[in-house]
């Protein structure tokens, strides 16, 4: 998943991309759940909000974020 990206100014960065398919794959495997597009976006928000550079983003971090999203009380 990680790759070297060349920026517009020619400098290089390490990029580690995680997409909706990755999140849905974890939801399927760990929770036997189909997430809505809104829930996938919520999972991404939870991951970003809790980002720790010492841990990074990995399958466990995504799984914990999914658990938080699917266990949220529903708004009525």
N, C-alpha and C positions, 0 to 999 in steps of 0.2 A: 503494500500500500504506500509506503513512503517512497518518495522520489525527489531528485534534485530538479528544481525549477529555475529557469533563467528568467529573471524579471525584465521589465521593459528597459531598464537602464543597464542591463548586461550583468548585474550582480546575481549571485546564485543564492537560493534558499532551499532548505529541506522542507518538503510539504508532505503531510500525512493526511490523506483525504479519507473521510468516512461518509458514506452516503446512506440514503434511505433504504437501499437494498441491504446494506450491512445491518442496519437497525432492525429491519423486518426479519432478517435471517435469525438474529438473536431472539427476537420475540417468538418466532416459530419454534426454535429449538428449545429454548429455556422455559417458555411459558405456554407453548401451544396456543399462541394468540395471534390474531390478525389485527394489526394496528391501523387506525385510520390515518390519512395524511396529516391531520391535525395532531394526532398523538405522536407521530414520528417527529414532527416539528417540536412538540413539547419535549420529547426525549433529547433532541439536539440542544434545546435551550437549557435543560437540566445539566447536560454534559458540559456545556460552555460555562454555565454559572458556577459549577463546582470544579472547574479545571485546575489541576495541580501539575505543574511542569515536572515535578519529581516522579509522578506516576504516569502522566501522559494519558492518552486515550487508548483503551484496549477493550477486549471483549467483556471483561468483568465490569469495567466502568459503565459500558453501555447497558449491560444487564441490570446493574443497580439503578440506572436512570429509568429504564423501562419499568422496573418494579415500582418505582416512585410514581410514575405516570399512571400505570394501570390500577394502582391502589388509591388514587386520589378519589375523594368523594365526588360524585357527579353533581353538577349544578342543575337545579330544576327550576 
